[in-house]
Amino acid sequence: MFNVAILGSTGSIGTQTLQVLENLPGYRVYGLSTNKNVNLLSEQIQRFCPKMVVIGDEDKADRFKNSFNVFTASGNDGLCELAADTNVDIVVNALVGFAGLRPTLAALEAGKKVALANKEVLVSAGHLVMKHRSQIIPIDSEHSAIWQILAGKRREDLASIILTASGGPFFQEPQNLQKVTVKEALQHPNWSMGGKITIDSATLMNKGLEVIEAHWLFDLKYDQIEVIIHPQSIIHSMVKFKDGSVLAHMAPADMRLPIQYALTYPDMQHDTTLPLDLLSLKPLTFAQHDPVRFPCLNLAYHAGKIGGSMPTVLNAANEVAVDLFLEEKIGFTDIPQIITSVVNKHQPINQPTLNQLFNVDEQARKTAVYEASQLIERND
Ligand SMILES: NC(=O)c1ccc[n+]([C@@H]2O[C@H](COP(=O)([O-])OP(=O)(O)OC[C@H]3O[C@@H](n4cnc5c(N)ncnc54)[C@H](OP(=O)(O)O)[C@@H]3O)[C@@H](O)[C@H]2O)c1
């Protein structure tokens, strides 16, 4: 029996992980966590009877601690405690953002297998996280696809990888993106996901973060990582080999598949989702991305190639800008503008320590808030 802790069990990946676990013999839910959604956490406690839960938000934790008949911890320290608990075998990191970094390191340092959805952690601190390479299994569908294609292949035969991107809701229109609304940006054509990643998909920053994620997970140079728009989201990624052949991974657009694979790796279980019906598929098409309408992808390549603390800054500025967009304080095209200003002001640190990364992240967030306020003032 494997004990599983789900960090972020009330989110999109977290709830889908619980759906997978309901049908997976040999796996038990040991721990759950939320930031603020204590109502859903309470339902999950009744259904899955965990031994420990964590509430990220300290105020909510103070109010709700005694209402659950289960050991309850709080804050980022609580997440670290759950991640490193001696009874836990697998940690599913379904948190969003830089807040997942310390719990990830706590789990890795305690020797846990980590099924990692929280890509911002690899983007911000890839060199620290990948010291524990053998314990990490990706959940992101593109990286899971590449992971599966590469299984059993010789490394020297690999030429490059091709990450597919749906293109998001604005792939073809409107031409002018400044006036798109939050509601429109949250309408992803193929996936139902949390707010932050849905906006990242619309700006193509999600693909940029995935490029940096792939650099760390598969130890690739940036010129070995290509991106292609594939609006149907059926091919989840591809690998080009040195003889020119390309292997593609195809599956329905359903995150429960890569989640299940990460949990059971290297075993593969029977599928519990609808199988891929090739005869009913729309034609599979491919296109290049438009760097003028969607500058975020190239911004991520730029930050990734500079390396050191620069991707941490890119990520922090993006997190702030996406929050401000979701709060309707800035426009859609202000997101890349803010990130560009913050990245341009940063003097990168090579091989930053964890403390340096926390300082860099904090400073970048302050700079992003300042740049946003200047932009709002100019727009008024
Ligand atoms: N969703 C997908 O299909 C998908 C696909 C591939 C990769 N990913 C990646 O997976 C990660 C999670 O995405 P998601 O879409 O599942 O996000 P989400 O729906 O927003 O869920 C995030 C989870 O983390 C909790 N959380 C957020 N901030 C926290 C904090 N500061 N401290 C403690 N807990 C916190 C949330 O609690 P509350 O419920 O209280 O907010 C929620 O349980 C992201 O890195 C994303 O890029 C997602």
The ligand as an ORCA input file, in Angstrom:
! r2SCAN-3c Opt
* xyz 0 1
  N      -4.805     22.061    -14.266
  C      -4.185     21.392    -15.203
  O      -4.819     20.734    -16.039
  C      -2.684     21.422    -15.262
  C      -2.029     20.757    -16.317
  C      -0.642     20.728    -16.324
  C       0.079     21.366    -15.326
  N      -0.584     22.024    -14.339
  C       0.203     22.699    -13.298
  O      -0.210     22.164    -12.038
  C      -0.147     23.169    -11.012
  C      -1.527     23.271    -10.370
  O      -2.430     23.757    -11.350
  P      -4.011     23.754    -11.102
  O      -4.607     24.156    -12.387
  O      -4.413     22.481    -10.472
  O      -4.132     24.967    -10.047
  P      -5.377     25.321     -9.125
  O      -6.618     24.711     -9.667
  O      -5.333     26.782     -8.923
  O      -5.045     24.573     -7.749
  C      -3.948     24.944     -6.946
  C      -4.032     24.250     -5.598
  O      -3.015     24.777     -4.737
  C      -3.594     25.454     -3.607
  N      -2.793     26.667     -3.396
  C      -2.707     27.739     -4.208
  N      -1.851     28.653     -3.697
  C      -1.430     28.142     -2.510
  C      -0.568     28.626     -1.481
  N       0.041     29.821     -1.578
  N      -0.353     27.840     -0.410
  C      -0.948     26.632     -0.288
  N      -1.786     26.132     -1.226
  C      -2.012     26.876     -2.319
  C      -5.015     25.753     -4.025
  O      -5.867     25.936     -2.895
  P      -7.315     26.668     -3.069
  O      -8.225     25.647     -3.649
  O      -7.676     27.104     -1.719
  O      -7.069     27.830     -4.004
  C      -5.347     24.503     -4.834
  O      -5.595     23.427     -3.968
  C       0.299     24.456    -11.712
  O       1.673     24.627    -11.575
  C      -0.034     24.195    -13.185
  O       0.811     24.904    -14.061
  C      -1.930     22.059    -14.286
*
